[in-house]
Amino acid sequence: MAGTEEEEKFSLKEVLDTFKLCLSDSKEIYLEQYVAGWRGLVRLLNSLGSVFGFISSDAVNKINILVAHLKGENGSRYVTVQSMVAYELENDLVDLSKRGSHPESGCRTLLRLHRALRWLELFLERLRTSGEDSKTSTMCSEAYNESLSRHHPWVIRKAAGMAFCMIPGRPAFLEAMNVGPPEQVVAKLGEALPLISEVYQITEDLYSRHSLMDLP
Ligand SMILES: CCCCCCCCCCCCC/C=C/[C@@H](O)[C@H](COP(=O)(O)O)NC(=O)CCCCCCCCCCCCCCC
C-alpha cells in the first residue's frame, strides 16, 4: 500500500533529521516524529524492491494505526510516547495479557515498531563497521536473529529469511541511502546510530517500567 509519499526518494539524512526531532529537551519522544522516521524507512524499503512489500505493508499498517490515534479525538494525549502510555494505561485501553477489546492500542502497536528499531540498530551498526566484501543479507539475518525473530512465528521467520536473500549488495545498498560515496554514508550512519539507540533505550526503559514488554 505504497502511497505517493512512500514512493518519494529516501534519504538517510532526512530519517536522521526526523529521529533527531523526535526527542524533546526532557527526553520525551514525539510520536509524530517517530512515525515520520518510520515513514522514511518504509520509503527506503520500498525502493529496494517489491519483494519487501509484505514487510513494508505491515509497517505502514502500524504507522497508520498510530496516526489515527494522533488525529483522533484524544490526539492531544498521543503527543509523546510517554503521554500515550500514561493515557492508555490510566483508561484501560491496553490488552495486557491476551488480545481482547483493544487490538489496536497505541502501546501494542508501537511495541512492534520498537522491536523492529532494535533490528535496525543492530543491522546499521553491522553495516557501518562492515568491510567492502561483507554481505548485507548476512548482516540483516544476524541482526534479525538477535532481535525480532524471537517475536515472530515460524512462517514469518521463514518469509523474512527469504526476503533477506533479495537485499542488494553492500555497494547498491549504500547508494540507495542517497548520501553520497560510501565513506559519507558510513559517517552518516555513525551520526544516526547514537540517536536511534537513544530513542530505542528511552522506549525500552519506559515499557519495562510499566511491564509492557509482552503486550499481545
Ligand atoms: C532492508 C531489509 C529489510 C528487512 C526488514 C527486517 C525486518 C523483518 C520483519 C519481518 C516482518 C514481516 C511482516 C509481519 C510482521 C508481523 O507479524 C509482526 C507482528 O505484528 P502483529 O503482532 O500485529 O501481528 N510485525 C512486526 O514485527 C513489525 C515489523 C515492522 C518491520 C519494519 C521494517 C522496516 C525496515 C526498514 C528497513 C530500512 C533499512 C534501513 C537503512 C537505513
The ligand as a MOL file (V3000), in Angstrom:
LIG
                    3D

  0  0  0     0  0            999 V3000
M  V30 BEGIN CTAB
M  V30 COUNTS 42 41 0 0 0
M  V30 BEGIN ATOM
M  V30 1 C 16.4460 -3.9830 4.2690 0
M  V30 2 C 15.6820 -5.2250 4.5300 0
M  V30 3 C 14.5510 -5.0420 5.4210 0
M  V30 4 C 14.3850 -6.1440 6.3730 0
M  V30 5 C 13.3860 -5.8110 7.4130 0
M  V30 6 C 13.6760 -6.6200 8.6540 0
M  V30 7 C 12.5300 -6.8840 9.4820 0
M  V30 8 C 11.8460 -8.1600 9.0970 0
M  V30 9 C 10.4870 -8.1540 9.6560 0
M  V30 10 C 9.5710 -9.1520 9.0370 0
M  V30 11 C 8.1740 -8.7160 9.3390 0
M  V30 12 C 7.1780 -9.4140 8.4850 0
M  V30 13 C 5.8280 -8.7790 8.4490 0
M  V30 14 C 4.8710 -9.1650 9.5210 0
M  V30 15 C 5.0290 -8.8460 10.7440 0
M  V30 16 C 4.0580 -9.0320 11.8410 0
M  V30 17 O 3.6560 -10.3610 12.0100 0
M  V30 18 C 4.7330 -8.5150 13.0890 0
M  V30 19 C 3.8490 -8.6390 14.3090 0
M  V30 20 O 2.7290 -7.8220 14.1820 0
M  V30 21 P 1.3590 -8.2410 14.8900 0
M  V30 22 O 1.6500 -8.5280 16.3200 0
M  V30 23 O 0.4380 -7.0480 14.6970 0
M  V30 24 O 0.8430 -9.4680 14.1740 0
M  V30 25 N 5.1150 -7.1490 12.8500 0
M  V30 26 C 6.3260 -6.6660 13.2120 0
M  V30 27 O 7.1360 -7.3140 13.8550 0
M  V30 28 C 6.6590 -5.2350 12.8040 0
M  V30 29 C 7.6120 -5.3130 11.6600 0
M  V30 30 C 7.9500 -3.9740 11.1160 0
M  V30 31 C 9.1110 -4.1240 10.2070 0
M  V30 32 C 9.5610 -2.8280 9.6810 0
M  V30 33 C 10.8470 -2.9720 8.9570 0
M  V30 34 C 11.2190 -1.7290 8.2650 0
M  V30 35 C 12.6060 -1.8400 7.7940 0
M  V30 36 C 13.1420 -0.6460 7.1770 0
M  V30 37 C 14.4690 -1.0130 6.6180 0
M  V30 38 C 15.2020 0.0900 6.1040 0
M  V30 39 C 16.6590 -0.1810 6.0440 0
M  V30 40 C 17.3970 0.8380 6.8380 0
M  V30 41 C 18.5010 1.5530 6.2140 0
M  V30 42 C 18.6930 2.9260 6.7870 0
M  V30 END ATOM
M  V30 BEGIN BOND
M  V30 1 1 1 2
M  V30 2 1 2 3
M  V30 3 1 3 4
M  V30 4 1 4 5
M  V30 5 1 5 6
M  V30 6 1 6 7
M  V30 7 1 7 8
M  V30 8 1 8 9
M  V30 9 1 9 10
M  V30 10 1 10 11
M  V30 11 1 11 12
M  V30 12 1 12 13
M  V30 13 1 13 14
M  V30 14 2 14 15
M  V30 15 1 15 16
M  V30 16 1 16 17
M  V30 17 1 16 18
M  V30 18 1 18 19
M  V30 19 1 18 25
M  V30 20 1 19 20
M  V30 21 1 20 21
M  V30 22 2 21 22
M  V30 23 1 21 23
M  V30 24 1 21 24
M  V30 25 1 25 26
M  V30 26 2 26 27
M  V30 27 1 26 28
M  V30 28 1 28 29
M  V30 29 1 29 30
M  V30 30 1 30 31
M  V30 31 1 31 32
M  V30 32 1 32 33
M  V30 33 1 33 34
M  V30 34 1 34 35
M  V30 35 1 35 36
M  V30 36 1 36 37
M  V30 37 1 37 38
M  V30 38 1 38 39
M  V30 39 1 39 40
M  V30 40 1 40 41
M  V30 41 1 41 42
M  V30 END BOND
M  V30 END CTAB
M  END
